[in-house]
Amino acid sequence: MAIPKKFTTEGNWRHPGGKLLRAGPETLTEAELLAVLISSGTPQKSAEQIASELINKFQSFRGMADQDVKELMKIKGVGQVKLCRIAAAFEIARRIVNQVVEEIQRDHPPSEDNL
């Protein structure tokens, strides 16, 4: 996704959202992307710390997506709002994957040679 030039800002950002605007989403680590998604931390932990803990515990986005919501909420700082944001992002990703698979199947139907 290209970030319009008018959104690019200078200066030191303390949240990964600034890095996203300056350098693009592809430059962020998984923990930084997740921190942007969950937005804010708690008085004890920053959004980046919560995101890093989630990624470290479950190893990847896929590892997180395979968990029951109760497992995600065991991480201090992950409440209902953050959980809803994470679940919505995973559902969006799932739908994108399904659309891509459907397009590939539609554009490249199996031939009789492959049956």
N, C-alpha and C positions, 0 to 999 in steps of 0.2 A: 504494500500500500504506500503510495507516495504521499508525503506530507506537503501540503501547499506552502510555498515560501512565506506567505503572510503569517503562518502559524509558527514558523521557526523563530525562536527567541535566543537572544544572547544571554550571557550571565551564568552564574553558578546555581544550578538547581540542586536541591537536596533530595529530590524524589526522582525515581527513574523516568517519570513522565517527561522531565526536561531532556533527558538523554534521548527518549523516543522522538521528541520534537526536533532536537538538534541533528540527530544522526540516523533516525529511522527505526522502526520497530524491529527490523532484522538484526540490529546491533545489540539488542538486549539479551541478557541471559534468561533462562527459564524463570529464575527467582525474580529478576527485575520485571519481566512481563507480568508475573503473578502479583507482584507488589503494586503495579499500576492498576491491575484489575481489582484488588481488594481495597485499594485507595488509602486507607488510614490504619494506623496501628492502635495501640493501647498506651496508657501511661507507662507501662513497663516495657513494651516492645514496639519497635517501628514496624511499618508494613513490610519493609525489606527483611527484617528479622523473622517475622511470621512466615513470609513467603519462603525464605531459605529453609526454615524448619520443616515446612510442608514438603518441599522438594527433596530435602535430605532424608526425611523419614520414608517417603514413598518412591524415591529414586527418579521419578519422571512425571510428566503430565499423565501419561498412560497409567502409571502406577497409582496416581491419585484418582483417576477416573474409575479405576477398578475397585475402589474402596466404598464401603458403606458410609453414609454421611456421618454416622456416629463416630467412626474412626477419625474423620477429618476434624470433627468438633472436639476431639481429645487434645488437640493442639491449643494451648492457651492463646487467646486472642481471636480464635475462629468462632464466631457466633453465627446467629441465623442470617444476618445481612451478608456477611462475607461468604458464607456457605451458599446462599442464593446466587450471588454473583459468580462464584466458581461453577456451580451447577449449570447456570445459564450459559456460561462460556463453553463448557463441555458439550452442552446440547447443541449450541450453534456449530461447533466443530463437527459433531456427529452428523448434523444435517448437511453441512458442506460436503463431507466425505460421501454421504449417500447420493447427493446430487451429482458429484463427479463420477461415481461408479455408474449411476444411471445413464449419464451422458456417454461414457465410454461404451457401455453395453449397447446403447442405441446407435452410436456411430460406428461401432465395430461388432456387429452381431456375429455369433459363432458360425463358422462356415461348416459345411457338411464334412470337410476334411478333418475338422477338429472334433467331430462327434464320435 
